[in-house]
């Protein structure tokens, strides 16, 4: 079955960096778009970044453009989110996502807290 497992979250000071990872299994990873979403306390889940199957196309939420970078390694079935210049408003649970046959699949999430 489809599994997405995120890791790499933690507590970081404003201005710091984190790299999130998502390990994917149970589907043909190399042919699907992969996405990152996040959910802050008391708010709805929101789109963060997307990457196409061959990494030729990426897309970012305006709030993270120029600070975050999504990448993938199709040989390892991994997708990454490099987060730089972190701000307190980046705090939340970050989820890896893919859509297969009109169904959304999610990981369990990894907590990112940006605080001094």
N, C-alpha and C positions, 0 to 999 in steps of 0.2 A: 504494500500500500504506500501511498505518497507520504513521505515524512520530510519535514523541514525543521531543522534544529539550529536555533540561534545561539550565539555565544559572544563574549567580548564586552558585555556591558559592565558598568561600574560607576563609581563616584569619581568625578573629575572637577577640577576648579574651572571657573570661567576662563576662556582663552585656551584651554587645554585640548587634547586630542584623544580620540578613541577609534579603534578599528573593530567593527562588528563583522562577524562571520556567520554564514548560514550554510549548513551541510544538507544537501538534498539527496533523496533516494526514492526509489519506487516509480520513477517515470524517466522518460528520455530527456534528461536535463538539457542537453545541448540544443534542442529545437524550440525551447520555450522562453518567452520573456520572463524575467524575474523582477520583483518589485520589493521595495522596503516601504513600510508604513510605520506610523507611530501613534500612540495614544497618550495624551497627557491626562493627569487626574481631573475628572469632571468634564472632560471634553470628548468629542467624537474622534474616532480613528481617522487619521489623515494621511494622504499620500506624501511620500518623501522623495523617492527616486525609482527609476525604472531603467532596465537595460535589455536590449534585444538579444536574440539567441547568439549572434556572432560578435556582440559588443560594438557593432557599428553604429548603434543609436542609443543615446542615453537621454533621459529627461529628468528634470528636478523641479520640486516645488520652489516657488520664488523665495521662500524663507530660508532655503539652504543653498541656493545657487552661489557658486564661488567658494563655498566652505566645505561641502560634502562631495565625495566622489564615489560612484558605484562602479564595481568591476566584477568580473567573473572569471573562473577557471573551469572550462568545460571538461578538461582532463580529470579534474578532481571533484566535479559536481559541487562546486563551491561558488557562492556569491558573497561579496564583501561590501561594506560601507565604511569608507574612511571619513571620519568626521573631525574637522579642524575648526579652530576658533569657536569652540563651543560656548553657548550662551545659556543662561538659566532657563530660557524658554524652550530649549531643546530637550529639557527633562521629560521623560516619559518611558513607556514600554515600546520597544522597537520590534516590529514583526516582519519576518520574511514572508513573501506571498508569491504564488503563481496561480494562473488560471488555466485549467485543463478542461476542455469540452464544456465551457461555460460554468464550470464549478470553481469556486475559489478555495484554495488550500492555504492554511496558515500554520506557522510554527507556534510554539508556546510563548515566545517573546523573551526579550532580554531587557532588563531595567537599566536605563541611563539616567543618572542624576548629576546635574551640573550645579554645583553650589560651592561657595567659599566657606 
